[in-house]
Amino acid sequence: MSKFEKKFGKYAIPNLTLVLIMCYVAGYIIQLMGAAGGTNLLGFLTLDPYRILHGQIWRLVTFLIYPPAFGSWSFTQIFYGLIALFLYYNLGQTLEYVWGSFRFNVFFFMGVLAQIV
């Protein structure tokens, strides 16, 4: 891993957890826009293999902005969503601090690839 990190370490995304949190916030905004218009815009962001095989390849990337704890906009949903984002941020920042940016990026993107497969 050390040789790999020396060669590709410059491509690591620092503060990847913060970038992920911003993507989730964008997902919440998309959910609000869809709710205001009466449509389910988040339905276009899910990782649906059937639809991916039928040409909707953007789903391979957009599932990353699908927010945790989605649902109706009640106080409990907003509260659980904020708790989830807070936990994601704390755990991600701690892992990045302990492992370093490159190893955390490898961990995160291997998880993304595993989800796609």
HELIX and SHEET records of a PDB file:
HELIX    1   1 SER A    2  PHE A    8  1                                   7    
HELIX    2   2 GLY A    9  TYR A   11  5                                   3    
HELIX    3   3 LEU A   16  GLY A   37  1                                  22    
HELIX    4   4 LEU A   41  PHE A   44  5                                   4    
HELIX    5   5 PRO A   49  LEU A   53  1                                   5    
HELIX    6   6 ARG A   59  THR A   62  1                                   4    
HELIX    7   7 PHE A   63  ILE A   65  5                                   3    
HELIX    8   8 PHE A   75  TRP A   99  1                                  25    
HELIX    9   9 SER A  101  ILE A  116  1                                  16    
END                                                                             
